[in-house]
C-alpha cells in the first residue's frame, strides 16, 4: 500500500515548516515507507510514499520545504542545490509555486557506526 500526502500551495507558502513536518511524520510513524516522488497539480502538490523494498526500515529523515528565492535560472538553482548538498541536505524536488521556485530537501540522521 502507498500513502499520498496532499499539500495546497497556500499551505506551503504560509507555513513551510508545518508542511514539511507533515511529510516527516509519515516516515516517523511508519519507517517501512520511503519518499518516492511529487506530483504538481494546479493548486496543490501530491507527495507519494511507497513501501520500502522488502519492507526494510528507512533511516529517520527530516524533510525541508524552502522558498529558493531564485529567478529560476539553471546557474542559480545549481548553486543552491550545491550549497544545500554541502550542508547535508539531499535535493528531492524543485518546483514553481506562484512564480517562485521552491525546493524539497531531505536531511538524513546519521546512524551510529557499529564497531
VENPE-V909127 format. One record per residue. N is the residue number from 0. SS is DSSP state (a for helix, b for strand, c for the rest). PHI is phi in radians with two decimals (999 if undefined). OMEGA is omega in whole degrees, 0 to 359 (none if undefined). Layout:
N,SS,PHI,OMEGA
N,SS,PHI,OMEGA
This chain:
0,c,999,178
1,c,-1.95,179
2,b,-2.29,177
3,b,-2.12,175
4,b,-1.93,180
5,b,-1.74,177
6,b,-2.22,177
7,b,-1.20,177
8,a,-0.90,182
9,a,-1.04,178
10,a,-1.05,182
11,a,-1.19,181
12,a,-1.13,185
13,a,-1.31,185
14,c,-2.48,182
15,a,-1.08,179
16,a,-1.17,178
17,a,-1.14,179
18,a,-1.13,178
19,a,-1.14,178
20,a,-1.07,178
21,a,-1.08,178
22,a,-1.26,180
23,a,-1.07,181
24,a,-1.07,179
25,a,-1.01,183
26,a,-1.40,178
27,a,-1.25,179
28,a,-1.34,185
29,c,-2.54,184
30,c,-1.21,180
31,c,-1.38,176
32,b,-1.74,172
33,b,-2.41,177
34,b,-1.23,183
35,b,-2.10,180
36,b,2.96,180
37,b,-2.34,179
38,b,-2.01,180
39,b,-1.55,173
40,c,-1.97,186
41,c,-1.02,184
42,c,-2.18,182
43,b,-2.70,174
44,b,-2.07,175
45,b,-1.90,180
46,b,-1.74,188
47,b,-1.82,176
48,b,-2.08,179
49,b,-2.14,177
50,b,-1.07,176
51,c,-1.16,177
52,a,-1.04,179
53,a,1.01,179
54,a,1.20,181
55,c,-1.22,180
56,c,-1.25,175
57,c,-1.51,175
58,c,-1.13,177
59,c,-0.97,183
60,b,-2.34,175
61,b,-2.11,178
62,b,-1.69,178
63,b,-2.32,171
64,b,-1.85,187
65,b,-2.46,171
66,b,-1.24,185
67,c,-1.36,180
68,c,0.82,186
69,c,-2.18,175
70,c,-1.42,178
71,c,1.55,179
72,c,-1.23,181
73,a,-1.01,181
74,a,-1.09,182
75,a,-1.20,179
76,a,-1.11,178
77,a,-1.06,179
78,a,-1.12,180
79,a,-1.15,179
80,a,-1.07,179
81,a,-1.09,179
82,a,-1.05,179
83,a,-1.10,180
84,a,-1.04,182
85,a,-1.27,173
86,c,-1.58,176
87,c,1.71,182
88,c,-1.98,174
89,b,-1.67,177
90,b,-1.49,179
91,b,-1.79,181
92,b,-2.85,172
93,b,-2.30,186
94,b,-2.66,178
95,b,-1.55,170
96,b,-2.35,179
97,c,0.85,175
98,c,1.40,178
99,b,-2.06,179
100,b,-1.56,179
101,b,-2.14,178
102,b,-2.26,171
103,b,-1.91,182
104,b,-2.14,178
105,b,-2.29,173
106,b,-2.04,180
107,b,-1.58,176
108,c,-1.27,181
109,c,-1.36,175
110,c,-1.43,178
111,c,-1.15,179
112,c,-1.30,177
113,c,-1.57,183
114,c,-1.75,none
